């Protein structure tokens, strides 16, 4: 072994390894479609609309997190196997924390939407795609754009999309 190769590791043997500080939030936004292909949105108290979803817990996959968040936020039920991940998005926001969001879709939610977190959501409502309001929470707008990039009502949200399938037109 040459001296050049021996000196590649600047830490002395047995020194504790530096652990990076968390710098990202990982979440999922779930597009829930009913039998008429309408999208479920919740209206927050500030008037903006959002998809069901939230943070991915340690040990969860995107599909499991989507099914859990849907049940927690709306009382609707879907199996993780009925959730399709459409894209993974990295928000291009200028913040210190990176937001990584899985854009997901399900067509098999069972039950009737209910407001289960009244401190966050005032009501749930179904919208035809062409009627989706423009006053959307930015991550929800980005998820909807990954699903239907041609929808004119969706605001532009800067993000980097990594599609897992071809988007519907």
LUMTI-308674 format. One record per residue: x, y, z of N, C-alpha, C in turn; residue number from 0. Coordinates in nm, 4 decimals. Layout:
{{X, Y, Z}, {X, Y, Z}, {X, Y, Z}, NUM}
...
END
This chain:
{{0.0852, -0.1177, 0.0000}, {0.0000, 0.0000, 0.0000}, {0.0889, 0.1229, 0.0000}, 0}
{{0.0604, 0.2159, -0.0864}, {0.1405, 0.3375, -0.0920}, {0.0959, 0.4345, 0.0153}, 1}
{{0.1824, 0.5302, 0.0460}, {0.1463, 0.6292, 0.1477}, {0.0280, 0.7139, 0.1018}, 2}
{{0.0136, 0.7327, -0.0307}, {-0.1002, 0.8104, -0.0817}, {-0.2318, 0.7407, -0.0476}, 3}
{{-0.2391, 0.6086, -0.0598}, {-0.3618, 0.5345, -0.0296}, {-0.3886, 0.5291, 0.1201}, 4}
{{-0.2840, 0.5214, 0.1997}, {-0.3029, 0.5140, 0.3450}, {-0.3619, 0.6413, 0.4004}, 5}
{{-0.3387, 0.7555, 0.3412}, {-0.3822, 0.8841, 0.3949}, {-0.5170, 0.9310, 0.3408}, 6}
{{-0.5901, 0.8472, 0.2733}, {-0.7207, 0.8883, 0.2198}, {-0.8243, 0.9109, 0.3288}, 7}
{{-0.8150, 0.8392, 0.4377}, {-0.9112, 0.8540, 0.5459}, {-0.8528, 0.9502, 0.6484}, 8}
{{-0.9053, 1.0737, 0.6567}, {-0.8475, 1.1723, 0.7484}, {-0.8813, 1.1448, 0.8953}, 9}
{{-0.9799, 1.0589, 0.9231}, {-1.0177, 1.0314, 1.0616}, {-0.9267, 0.9226, 1.1180}, 10}
{{-0.8833, 0.9392, 1.2408}, {-0.8026, 0.8337, 1.3014}, {-0.8871, 0.7079, 1.3229}, 11}
{{-0.8252, 0.5945, 1.3220}, {-0.8965, 0.4685, 1.3444}, {-0.9705, 0.4736, 1.4770}, 12}
{{-1.0936, 0.4308, 1.4775}, {-1.1732, 0.4277, 1.5999}, {-1.2423, 0.5582, 1.6340}, 13}
{{-1.2190, 0.6635, 1.5562}, {-1.2849, 0.7923, 1.5825}, {-1.4328, 0.7814, 1.5462}, 14}
{{-1.5188, 0.8480, 1.6231}, {-1.6618, 0.8419, 1.5893}, {-1.6873, 0.9077, 1.4539}, 15}
{{-1.7752, 0.8471, 1.3791}, {-1.8094, 0.8983, 1.2469}, {-1.9037, 1.0178, 1.2615}, 16}
{{-1.8801, 1.1206, 1.1832}, {-1.9683, 1.2375, 1.1841}, {-2.1038, 1.1976, 1.1261}, 17}
{{-2.2107, 1.2350, 1.1933}, {-2.3456, 1.2034, 1.1480}, {-2.4079, 1.3304, 1.0918}, 18}
{{-2.4565, 1.3249, 0.9676}, {-2.5165, 1.4465, 0.9110}, {-2.6481, 1.4803, 0.9810}, 19}
{{-2.6779, 1.6081, 0.9874}, {-2.8037, 1.6521, 1.0455}, {-2.9144, 1.6340, 0.9421}, 20}
{{-3.0371, 1.5967, 0.9849}, {-3.1474, 1.5824, 0.8894}, {-3.1701, 1.7144, 0.8155}, 21}
{{-3.1912, 1.7043, 0.6857}, {-3.2128, 1.8253, 0.6077}, {-3.3233, 1.8087, 0.5039}, 22}
{{-3.4122, 1.7103, 0.5255}, {-3.5198, 1.6884, 0.4298}, {-3.6468, 1.6438, 0.5012}, 23}
{{-3.7592, 1.6758, 0.4378}, {-3.8894, 1.6270, 0.4810}, {-3.9405, 1.5388, 0.3676}, 24}
{{-3.9785, 1.4175, 0.4004}, {-4.0281, 1.3237, 0.3002}, {-4.1775, 1.3043, 0.3226}, 25}
{{-4.2550, 1.3251, 0.2161}, {-4.3994, 1.3139, 0.2278}, {-4.4609, 1.2506, 0.1060}, 26}
{{-4.5916, 1.2416, 0.1106}, {-4.6696, 1.1868, -0.0004}, {-4.7964, 1.2692, -0.0138}, 27}
{{-4.8337, 1.2996, -0.1376}, {-4.9607, 1.3636, -0.1688}, {-5.0425, 1.2640, -0.2481}, 28}
{{-5.1649, 1.2384, -0.2042}, {-5.2466, 1.1334, -0.2643}, {-5.3643, 1.1909, -0.3409}, 29}
{{-5.3680, 1.1626, -0.4696}, {-5.4834, 1.1957, -0.5523}, {-5.5823, 1.0817, -0.5356}, 30}
{{-5.6999, 1.1136, -0.4824}, {-5.8049, 1.0146, -0.4627}, {-5.9121, 1.0432, -0.5675}, 31}
{{-5.9381, 0.9449, -0.6532}, {-6.0406, 0.9593, -0.7561}, {-6.1618, 0.8746, -0.7196}, 32}
{{-6.2817, 0.9324, -0.7387}, {-6.4034, 0.8561, -0.7155}, {-6.4470, 0.7899, -0.8466}, 33}
{{-6.5631, 0.7255, -0.8459}, {-6.6134, 0.6538, -0.9636}, {-6.6358, 0.7462, -1.0827}, 34}
{{-6.6558, 0.8762, -1.0579}, {-6.6759, 0.9746, -1.1653}, {-6.5467, 1.0472, -1.2017}, 35}
{{-6.4322, 0.9966, -1.1565}, {-6.2999, 1.0569, -1.1800}, {-6.2868, 1.1964, -1.1215}, 36}
{{-6.3603, 1.2224, -1.0135}, {-6.3438, 1.3493, -0.9423}, {-6.2331, 1.3342, -0.8388}, 37}
{{-6.1674, 1.4455, -0.8079}, {-6.0530, 1.4499, -0.7166}, {-6.0988, 1.5024, -0.5809}, 38}
{{-6.0553, 1.4374, -0.4743}, {-6.0871, 1.4812, -0.3384}, {-5.9856, 1.5849, -0.2924}, 39}
{{-6.0371, 1.7016, -0.2487}, {-5.9529, 1.8070, -0.1927}, {-6.0116, 1.8535, -0.0603}, 40}
{{-5.9241, 1.8881, 0.0321}, {-5.9652, 1.9443, 0.1600}, {-5.9360, 2.0928, 0.1632}, 41}
{{-6.0304, 2.1699, 0.2174}, {-6.0098, 2.3140, 0.2276}, {-5.9571, 2.3472, 0.3663}, 42}
{{-5.8388, 2.4076, 0.3681}, {-5.7779, 2.4505, 0.4940}, {-5.8458, 2.5791, 0.5406}, 43}
{{-5.8205, 2.6185, 0.6629}, {-5.8844, 2.7370, 0.7205}, {-5.8389, 2.8674, 0.6553}, 44}
{{-5.7271, 2.8638, 0.5829}, {-5.6832, 2.9839, 0.5115}, {-5.7454, 2.9934, 0.3720}, 45}
{{-5.8320, 2.8975, 0.3373}, {-5.9015, 2.8995, 0.2090}, {-5.8366, 2.8167, 0.1004}, 46}
{{-5.7101, 2.7794, 0.1193}, {-5.6429, 2.6975, 0.0175}, {-5.6900, 2.5527, 0.0256}, 47}
{{-5.6785, 2.4838, -0.0873}, {-5.7188, 2.3445, -0.0991}, {-5.5953, 2.2558, -0.1031}, 48}
{{-5.6101, 2.1332, -0.0545}, {-5.4981, 2.0407, -0.0543}, {-5.5449, 1.8969, -0.0668}, 49}
{{-5.4547, 1.8140, -0.1136}, {-5.4784, 1.6705, -0.1219}, {-5.4558, 1.6061, 0.0140}, 50}
{{-5.5148, 1.4897, 0.0370}, {-5.4761, 1.4136, 0.1560}, {-5.3294, 1.3745, 0.1441}, 51}
{{-5.2626, 1.3669, 0.2545}, {-5.1229, 1.3252, 0.2530}, {-5.0497, 1.3774, 0.3732}, 52}
{{-4.9208, 1.3530, 0.3755}, {-4.8399, 1.3990, 0.4879}, {-4.7044, 1.3322, 0.4874}, 53}
{{-4.6407, 1.3359, 0.6021}, {-4.5052, 1.2836, 0.6157}, {-4.5038, 1.1309, 0.6111}, 54}
{{-4.3944, 1.0792, 0.5577}, {-4.3694, 0.9357, 0.5567}, {-4.2973, 0.9015, 0.6861}, 55}
{{-4.3528, 0.8080, 0.7619}, {-4.2910, 0.7677, 0.8875}, {-4.1727, 0.6747, 0.8613}, 56}
{{-4.0756, 0.6689, 0.9544}, {-3.9631, 0.5767, 0.9380}, {-4.0141, 0.4337, 0.9185}, 57}
{{-3.9570, 0.3656, 0.8205}, {-3.9942, 0.2273, 0.7933}, {-4.1106, 0.2115, 0.6965}, 58}
{{-4.1762, 0.3225, 0.6586}, {-4.2897, 0.3155, 0.5661}, {-4.2433, 0.3371, 0.4227}, 59}
{{-4.3155, 0.2769, 0.3312}, {-4.3025, 0.3096, 0.1905}, {-4.4037, 0.4179, 0.1572}, 60}
{{-4.3925, 0.4752, 0.0383}, {-4.4862, 0.5799, -0.0021}, {-4.6304, 0.5287, -0.0027}, 61}
{{-4.6512, 0.4069, -0.0503}, {-4.7868, 0.3520, -0.0595}, {-4.8488, 0.3330, 0.0792}, 62}
{{-4.7700, 0.2834, 0.1729}, {-4.8203, 0.2641, 0.3098}, {-4.8524, 0.3980, 0.3753}, 63}
{{-4.7642, 0.4952, 0.3549}, {-4.7875, 0.6272, 0.4128}, {-4.9129, 0.6912, 0.3534}, 64}
{{-4.9333, 0.6764, 0.2229}, {-5.0517, 0.7334, 0.1585}, {-5.1793, 0.6721, 0.2145}, 65}
{{-5.1820, 0.5408, 0.2285}, {-5.3012, 0.4733, 0.2822}, {-5.3267, 0.5150, 0.4273}, 66}
{{-5.2202, 0.5240, 0.5073}, {-5.2349, 0.5642, 0.6480}, {-5.2838, 0.7080, 0.6596}, 67}
{{-5.2202, 0.7996, 0.5854}, {-5.2606, 0.9405, 0.5912}, {-5.4044, 0.9591, 0.5437}, 68}
{{-5.4446, 0.8877, 0.4398}, {-5.5823, 0.8971, 0.3907}, {-5.6809, 0.8600, 0.5003}, 69}
{{-5.6556, 0.7501, 0.5689}, {-5.7443, 0.7064, 0.6771}, {-5.7446, 0.8069, 0.7922}, 70}
{{-5.6259, 0.8559, 0.8305}, {-5.6170, 0.9509, 0.9414}, {-5.6879, 1.0828, 0.9110}, 71}
{{-5.6760, 1.1310, 0.7862}, {-5.7272, 1.2636, 0.7523}, {-5.8722, 1.2648, 0.7054}, 72}
{{-5.9195, 1.1532, 0.6492}, {-6.0524, 1.1548, 0.5852}, {-6.1452, 1.0429, 0.6277}, 73}
{{-6.0964, 0.9430, 0.6969}, {-6.1679, 0.8192, 0.7298}, {-6.1876, 0.7277, 0.6094}, 74}
{{-6.1413, 0.7658, 0.4920}, {-6.1476, 0.6777, 0.3756}, {-6.0410, 0.5693, 0.3902}, 75}
{{-6.0672, 0.4557, 0.3322}, {-5.9736, 0.3431, 0.3397}, {-5.9323, 0.2987, 0.2001}, 76}
{{-5.8052, 0.2702, 0.1860}, {-5.7519, 0.2081, 0.0654}, {-5.6354, 0.1204, 0.1069}, 77}
{{-5.6109, 0.0179, 0.0288}, {-5.4971, -0.0700, 0.0556}, {-5.3711, -0.0096, -0.0057}, 78}
{{-5.2580, -0.0260, 0.0593}, {-5.1340, 0.0238, -0.0008}, {-5.1123, -0.0295, -0.1431}, 79}
{{-5.1578, -0.1517, -0.1685}, {-5.1430, -0.2105, -0.3017}, {-5.2272, -0.1388, -0.4069}, 80}
{{-5.3257, -0.0600, -0.3640}, {-5.4116, 0.0148, -0.4559}, {-5.3614, 0.1569, -0.4785}, 81}
{{-5.2434, 0.1875, -0.4252}, {-5.1821, 0.3200, -0.4418}, {-5.0710, 0.3081, -0.5453}, 82}
{{-5.0761, 0.3951, -0.6460}, {-4.9740, 0.3983, -0.7507}, {-4.8912, 0.5251, -0.7344}, 83}
{{-4.7598, 0.5105, -0.7274}, {-4.6713, 0.6264, -0.7210}, {-4.6457, 0.6739, -0.8637}, 84}
{{-4.6854, 0.7982, -0.8928}, {-4.6732, 0.8553, -1.0264}, {-4.5382, 0.9216, -1.0492}, 85}
{{-4.4866, 0.9856, -0.9460}, {-4.3606, 1.0594, -0.9574}, {-4.3071, 1.0860, -0.8182}, 86}
{{-4.1795, 1.1149, -0.8124}, {-4.1163, 1.1648, -0.6907}, {-4.0694, 1.3049, -0.7252}, 87}
{{-4.1009, 1.3990, -0.6379}, {-4.0742, 1.5396, -0.6649}, {-3.9845, 1.5996, -0.5567}, 88}
{{-3.8908, 1.6804, -0.6018}, {-3.8080, 1.7582, -0.5093}, {-3.8460, 1.9037, -0.5308}, 89}
{{-3.8970, 1.9663, -0.4267}, {-3.9384, 2.1063, -0.4362}, {-3.8169, 2.1937, -0.4618}, 90}
{{-3.8339, 2.2900, -0.5501}, {-3.7249, 2.3821, -0.5835}, {-3.7361, 2.5106, -0.5039}, 91}
{{-3.7842, 2.4997, -0.3819}, {-3.8008, 2.6168, -0.2958}, {-3.6666, 2.6549, -0.2343}, 92}
{{-3.6579, 2.7789, -0.1972}, {-3.5345, 2.8281, -0.1353}, {-3.5487, 2.8243, 0.0161}, 93}
{{-3.5459, 2.7033, 0.0695}, {-3.5515, 2.6858, 0.2142}, {-3.4338, 2.5988, 0.2555}, 94}
{{-3.4123, 2.5911, 0.3844}, {-3.3019, 2.5104, 0.4350}, {-3.3356, 2.3618, 0.4362}, 95}
{{-3.4641, 2.3294, 0.4288}, {-3.5069, 2.1902, 0.4336}, {-3.5587, 2.1497, 0.2959}, 96}
{{-3.5054, 2.0419, 0.2431}, {-3.5498, 1.9898, 0.1152}, {-3.6814, 1.9168, 0.1349}, 97}
{{-3.7788, 1.9439, 0.0465}, {-3.9074, 1.8750, 0.0520}, {-3.9108, 1.7744, -0.0619}, 98}
{{-3.9182, 1.6463, -0.0260}, {-3.9295, 1.5363, -0.1208}, {-4.0699, 1.4798, -0.1077}, 99}
{{-4.1465, 1.4822, -0.2165}, {-4.2862, 1.4376, -0.2120}, {-4.3112, 1.3326, -0.3180}, 100}
{{-4.3760, 1.2244, -0.2787}, {-4.4221, 1.1252, -0.3755}, {-4.5614, 1.1665, -0.4204}, 101}
{{-4.5801, 1.1757, -0.5515}, {-4.7119, 1.2012, -0.6093}, {-4.7764, 1.0651, -0.6302}, 102}
{{-4.8887, 1.0422, -0.5637}, {-4.9509, 0.9097, -0.5675}, {-5.0982, 0.9213, -0.6060}, 103}
{{-5.1563, 0.8086, -0.6473}, {-5.2936, 0.8042, -0.6956}, {-5.3607, 0.6763, -0.6494}, 104}
{{-5.4873, 0.6872, -0.6116}, {-5.5690, 0.5684, -0.5866}, {-5.7074, 0.5905, -0.6443}, 105}
{{-5.7664, 0.4837, -0.6950}, {-5.9031, 0.4851, -0.7476}, {-5.9939, 0.3964, -0.6630}, 106}
{{-5.9453, 0.3511, -0.5499}, {-6.0233, 0.2528, -0.4747}, {-6.0425, 0.2887, -0.3278}, 107}
{{-6.0651, 0.4159, -0.2988}, {-6.0909, 0.4553, -0.1597}, {-6.2352, 0.4204, -0.1243}, 108}
{{-6.2528, 0.3612, -0.0086}, {-6.3859, 0.3202, 0.0380}, {-6.4284, 0.4064, 0.1554}, 109}
{{-6.5587, 0.4388, 0.1571}, {-6.6151, 0.5169, 0.2658}, {-6.6582, 0.6542, 0.2191}, 110}
{{-6.6918, 0.7379, 0.3160}, {-6.7344, 0.8751, 0.2909}, {-6.6347, 0.9677, 0.3586}, 111}
{{-6.5828, 1.0676, 0.2856}, {-6.4850, 1.1577, 0.3492}, {-6.5448, 1.2305, 0.4690}, 112}
{{-6.4681, 1.2357, 0.5760}, {-6.5087, 1.3062, 0.6972}, {-6.3935, 1.3945, 0.7428}, 113}
{{-6.4262, 1.5052, 0.8053}, {-6.3240, 1.5931, 0.8630}, {-6.2825, 1.5311, 0.9957}, 114}
{{-6.1646, 1.4735, 0.9991}, {-6.1149, 1.4086, 1.1210}, {-6.0096, 1.4922, 1.1923}, 115}
{{-5.9589, 1.5944, 1.1230}, {-5.8612, 1.6862, 1.1819}, {-5.9123, 1.8282, 1.1629}, 116}
{{-6.0136, 1.8677, 1.2409}, {-6.0764, 1.9980, 1.2195}, {-5.9848, 2.1170, 1.2443}, 117}
{{-5.8732, 2.0962, 1.3110}, {-5.7761, 2.2043, 1.3290}, {-5.7005, 2.2326, 1.1990}, 118}
{{-5.7020, 2.1391, 1.1038}, {-5.6301, 2.1545, 0.9772}, {-5.7235, 2.1756, 0.8578}, 119}
{{-5.8309, 2.0989, 0.8514}, {-5.9199, 2.0979, 0.7344}, {-6.0620, 2.1342, 0.7773}, 120}
{{-6.1225, 2.2278, 0.7034}, {-6.2602, 2.2688, 0.7320}, {-6.3619, 2.1773, 0.6651}, 121}
{{-6.3282, 2.1302, 0.5422}, {-6.4209, 2.0415, 0.4705}, {-6.3475, 1.9694, 0.3585}, 122}
{{-6.4045, 1.8561, 0.3168}, {-6.3578, 1.7800, 0.2019}, {-6.4612, 1.7944, 0.0916}, 123}
{{-6.4124, 1.8036, -0.0314}, {-6.5042, 1.8192, -0.1446}, {-6.4445, 1.7515, -0.2682}, 124}
{{-6.5319, 1.6957, -0.3525}, {-6.4917, 1.6325, -0.4779}, {-6.4976, 1.7349, -0.5902}, 125}
{{-6.3957, 1.7342, -0.6788}, {-6.3880, 1.8261, -0.7923}, {-6.3614, 1.7482, -0.9209}, 126}
{{-6.4336, 1.7838, -1.0275}, {-6.3953, 1.7368, -1.1606}, {-6.2599, 1.7990, -1.1912}, 127}
{{-6.1726, 1.7299, -1.2647}, {-6.0394, 1.7853, -1.2904}, {-6.0405, 1.9280, -1.3448}, 128}
{{-6.1321, 1.9597, -1.4344}, {-6.1370, 2.0949, -1.4929}, {-6.1857, 2.1996, -1.3935}, 129}
{{-6.2420, 2.1566, -1.2799}, {-6.2959, 2.2495, -1.1798}, {-6.2072, 2.2636, -1.0565}, 130}
{{-6.0903, 2.2032, -1.0593}, {-5.9996, 2.2137, -0.9439}, {-5.9637, 2.3602, -0.9244}, 131}
{{-5.9833, 2.4119, -0.8030}, {-5.9533, 2.5547, -0.7791}, {-5.8044, 2.5847, -0.7888}, 132}
{{-5.7728, 2.7075, -0.8226}, {-5.6339, 2.7504, -0.8332}, {-5.5686, 2.7790, -0.7000}, 133}
{{-5.6492, 2.8023, -0.5959}, {-5.5946, 2.8311, -0.4629}, {-5.5572, 2.6990, -0.3960}, 134}
{{-5.4401, 2.6499, -0.4326}, {-5.3932, 2.5200, -0.3850}, {-5.2666, 2.5339, -0.3026}, 135}
{{-5.2514, 2.4465, -0.2059}, {-5.1273, 2.4308, -0.1326}, {-5.0234, 2.3856, -0.2352}, 136}
{{-4.9061, 2.4466, -0.2374}, {-4.8058, 2.4246, -0.3424}, {-4.7714, 2.2770, -0.3651}, 137}
{{-4.7427, 2.1968, -0.2611}, {-4.7123, 2.0562, -0.2882}, {-4.8291, 1.9822, -0.3546}, 138}
{{-4.9528, 2.0171, -0.3199}, {-5.0683, 1.9535, -0.3835}, {-5.0781, 1.9929, -0.5300}, 139}
{{-5.0511, 2.1188, -0.5608}, {-5.0525, 2.1634, -0.7001}, {-4.9470, 2.0883, -0.7806}, 140}
{{-4.8292, 2.0690, -0.7238}, {-4.7230, 1.9971, -0.7936}, {-4.7623, 1.8514, -0.8180}, 141}
{{-4.8235, 1.7881, -0.7182}, {-4.8684, 1.6491, -0.7340}, {-4.9746, 1.6400, -0.8427}, 142}
{{-5.0708, 1.7303, -0.8407}, {-5.1759, 1.7296, -0.9435}, {-5.1180, 1.7537, -1.0826}, 143}
{{-5.0175, 1.8381, -1.0912}, {-4.9539, 1.8651, -1.2212}, {-4.8798, 1.7404, -1.2721}, 144}
{{-4.8233, 1.6609, -1.1834}, {-4.7576, 1.5361, -1.2247}, {-4.8595, 1.4392, -1.2841}, 145}
{{-4.9821, 1.4442, -1.2312}, {-5.0907, 1.3575, -1.2791}, {-5.1479, 1.4079, -1.4104}, 146}
{{-5.1798, 1.5356, -1.4152}, {-5.2415, 1.5976, -1.5326}, {-5.1700, 1.7279, -1.5655}, 147}
{{-5.0576, 1.7218, -1.6356}, {-4.9798, 1.8430, -1.6621}, {-5.0542, 1.9478, -1.7443}, 148}
{{-5.1583, 1.9096, -1.8161}, {-5.2295, 2.0046, -1.9009}, {-5.3415, 2.0811, -1.8331}, 149}
{{-5.3670, 2.0565, -1.7061}, {-5.4755, 2.1289, -1.6380}, {-5.4392, 2.2762, -1.6239}, 150}
{{-5.5215, 2.3605, -1.6806}, {-5.4922, 2.5045, -1.6827}, {-5.5108, 2.5727, -1.5474}, 151}
{{-5.5945, 2.5180, -1.4615}, {-5.6224, 2.5845, -1.3342}, {-5.5090, 2.5691, -1.2331}, 152}
{{-5.4139, 2.4803, -1.2608}, {-5.3086, 2.4537, -1.1635}, {-5.1994, 2.5603, -1.1689}, 153}
{{-5.1648, 2.6150, -1.0533}, {-5.0554, 2.7126, -1.0517}, {-4.9221, 2.6431, -1.0799}, 154}
{{-4.8290, 2.7189, -1.1341}, {-4.6938, 2.6674, -1.1560}, {-4.6241, 2.6557, -1.0204}, 155}
{{-4.5649, 2.5426, -0.9963}, {-4.4884, 2.5204, -0.8741}, {-4.3525, 2.4662, -0.9159}, 156}
{{-4.2453, 2.5400, -0.8882}, {-4.1141, 2.4911, -0.9292}, {-4.0738, 2.3665, -0.8511}, 157}
{{-4.0488, 2.2601, -0.9241}, {-4.0001, 2.1376, -0.8611}, {-3.9324, 2.0519, -0.9671}, 158}
{{-3.8578, 1.9556, -0.9211}, {-3.7917, 1.8596, -1.0078}, {-3.8709, 1.7300, -0.9985}, 159}
{{-3.9298, 1.6876, -1.1105}, {-4.0119, 1.5666, -1.1133}, {-3.9325, 1.4485, -1.1677}, 160}
{{-3.9454, 1.3371, -1.1007}, {-3.8871, 1.2119, -1.1457}, {-4.0029, 1.1154, -1.1631}, 161}
{{-4.0540, 1.1077, -1.2869}, {-4.1730, 1.0286, -1.3147}, {-4.1441, 0.8799, -1.3000}, 162}
{{-4.2434, 0.8082, -1.2486}, {-4.2338, 0.6636, -1.2392}, {-4.3208, 0.5972, -1.3451}, 163}
{{-4.4008, 0.6779, -1.4155}, {-4.4855, 0.6300, -1.5248}, {-4.5199, 0.7478, -1.6133}, 164}
{{-4.5838, 0.7211, -1.7273}, {-4.6244, 0.8270, -1.8183}, {-4.7500, 0.8943, -1.7640}, 165}
{{-4.7486, 1.0284, -1.7549}, {-4.8637, 1.1035, -1.7026}, {-4.9814, 1.0947, -1.7984}, 166}
{{-5.1034, 1.1015, -1.7421}, {-5.2252, 1.1042, -1.8229}, {-5.2358, 1.2421, -1.8859}, 167}
{{-5.2961, 1.2488, -2.0068}, {-5.3079, 1.3773, -2.0762}, {-5.4260, 1.4549, -2.0478}, 168}
END
